[in-house]
Amino acid sequence: MDFTGQFGGMIAAAFIGAWATATAFWFGVGAIIWKLFFNPRLKALEDQLGDERKECDRQLGQMSNRINQLETMLMLHGPQQLRQAMQAVASDNNLAIDEVKRELRGSGE
């Protein structure tokens, strides 16, 4: 094609017009395909993720309760050294919690 000849400008304009029309057409087709296939799948995956997060939170609560039960059983029926170590850790945790509470109260004023 000779874009520099007598009808070069018209050929270039026709080419650009056809290119723009084809591009718009394929963008439209892509948008329709996205709406029909991908949006419902994304919505389903988001719902599934929400359900799985709820299940994870439920299981985490159950495991936390079970850990508390096992710690209590170890505290009651474990050897003396284990009970002393567990009491020391519990005491350290309580001190750390108290310190954090004091810091939060101090920063809130």
RAVEN-V573214 format. One record per residue. RES is the residue in one small letter. OMEGA is omega as a letter, one per 40 degrees, with the letter a starting at -180 (none if undefined). NEAR is the number of other C-alpha atoms within 8 Angstrom. Layout:
res:omega:near
RES:OMEGA:NEAR
RES:OMEGA:NEAR
//
This chain:
res:omega:near
m:a:2
d:i:5
f:a:9
t:a:7
g:a:6
q:a:5
f:a:8
g:i:10
g:i:9
m:i:7
i:i:9
a:i:9
a:i:8
a:i:8
f:a:8
i:i:8
g:i:8
a:i:8
w:i:8
a:i:8
t:i:8
a:i:8
t:i:8
a:i:8
f:a:8
w:i:8
f:i:8
g:i:8
v:i:8
g:i:8
a:i:8
i:i:8
i:i:9
w:a:9
k:a:9
l:a:8
f:a:8
f:a:9
n:i:9
p:i:9
r:i:8
l:i:8
k:i:8
a:i:8
l:i:8
e:i:8
d:i:8
q:i:8
l:i:8
g:i:8
d:a:8
e:i:8
r:i:8
k:i:8
e:i:8
c:i:8
d:i:8
r:a:8
q:i:8
l:i:8
g:i:8
q:a:8
m:i:8
s:i:8
n:a:8
r:i:8
i:i:8
n:i:8
q:a:8
l:i:8
e:i:8
t:i:8
m:i:9
l:a:10
m:a:10
l:a:7
h:a:6
g:i:9
p:a:6
q:a:6
q:i:6
l:i:10
r:i:12
q:i:8
a:i:8
m:i:9
q:i:8
a:i:8
v:i:8
a:i:8
s:i:8
d:i:8
n:i:8
n:i:8
l:i:8
a:i:8
i:i:8
d:i:8
e:i:8
v:i:8
k:i:8
r:i:8
e:i:8
l:i:8
r:a:8
g:a:7
s:a:6
g:a:5
e:none:4
//
